[in-house]
Amino acid sequence: MVLDKDGKKTHSRPTFSGQQIFALEKTFEQTKYLAGPERARLAYSLGMTESQVKVWFQNRRTKWRKRHAAEMASAKKKHDSETEKLKESSDNEEDDEYNKPLDPNSDDEKITRLLKKHK
């Protein structure tokens, strides 16, 4: 805690070392949530308070969720685009089939299907 010019307590933002961040990230890769004893051990081993570790994990989960949601939205958009291209391609093939002259020897099922599409 630091006192400002009026003597009030102000909070300063902690700065974590590269080693601390590396250890936190490695732990986060293994588990997204830490139980009390795990948090206490990690905090002690990194020279941090349990509260700092807890808040770091909360913030990191938020960042992870946002990134995951963005990736999912991007993948869905890509999938929808590819599906639309396939549909258009399929529609064009069906139109080509519809516009071809009918073979008098073709099976009745094909003719029936084309007539149903025409309706």
N, C-alpha and C positions, 0 to 999 in steps of 0.2 A: 504494500500500500504506500501511496505517496500523498503528501499533503499539498493542496493547491495554495494559492496566495491568501485565501480566506481561512485556511486551516482545515478545510474539509477534506475528507478522504477521497481519493480518486483511484480508479483501477487502471493499471497499466496492462497492456496486452503482453502475454508471455511470448518470448521468442524461443522456439525449440531448435536444438542443434540438428544438423543433418543426420547424425547418428540416431537421435531420438525419433525423428520423422521416419527414417528407414525402418527402425524396429517397430514403430506403430503401424506403418504400411504393411510390413511382412505379417504382423499379427492380424491385421484387418483382412488380408488375403485368406487367412486360414479360418477366421471366424468374424462375423459381422457384429456379434454381441459378446461382451465380456461379463462374466459373473463376478460378484464381489471379490472373492479370493484371487481370481485371475487378474482382475484390475489392480488389486493391491500389490500383487507380485510384480506386475509389469511396471507400475508406478515406482515402486521401490528400486527396481533394477535400472530404471531410466533416470532416477533422481527427480521425479515429478510427483505432484500430488495426485491422489486418486481422482479428485475433482477435475484436474486438468486432463487426465486420461479419459474420464467419462465424457467430458465435453468434446474432446477431440474426436472420439468415436461417434458421438451424436452428429457432429458436423460432417464427418467423413461419410456416414450413412446417408445423410441428406444429399451430399454431392454425388454419391454412388447411385442413388435412386433417380436423380435428375438425369444423369448420364445414361442410365439404363433405359429410362423412359424415352429419351431422345433417340437412342439407338433403335428401340422398338418402333417408334414412329417412322424413322427413316426406312427400316426394313419393311414395314407395312406399305409405305408409299411405293417403294421399289417393287414389292410383290404385286400391288394393285396395278401399277404401270405395266408390268410384264403380263399380267392376266388380261388387261385391256388389249394389249398388242396381240395376244393369242386369240382373243375373241374376235378382233377385227380380221385377223388372218383367216380364222375359221369362217367368219361371215362371208368373206370374199370368195373362199373356196366353194361355199354353199351357193353363192350367187352364180359363180361360174358353172356349177353343176346344173343349176336351174335354167341357165341361158343356153345350154347345149341342146341341140335337137335330140328328141327322143329316138332311141333305137327301137324299131318295131319288135325286135326280139328281146328287149330288156324285160326283166321280171316285173310283175304287177306290184310288188312291194315298193320298188323304187318309184314307180309312177304314183302310187298312193301317197307316198311320203312327200313327193314334190307337190302334189295337189293340195295336201294339208297345209304346206307352207304358204301356198298361194292364197289361201283363204284368209 
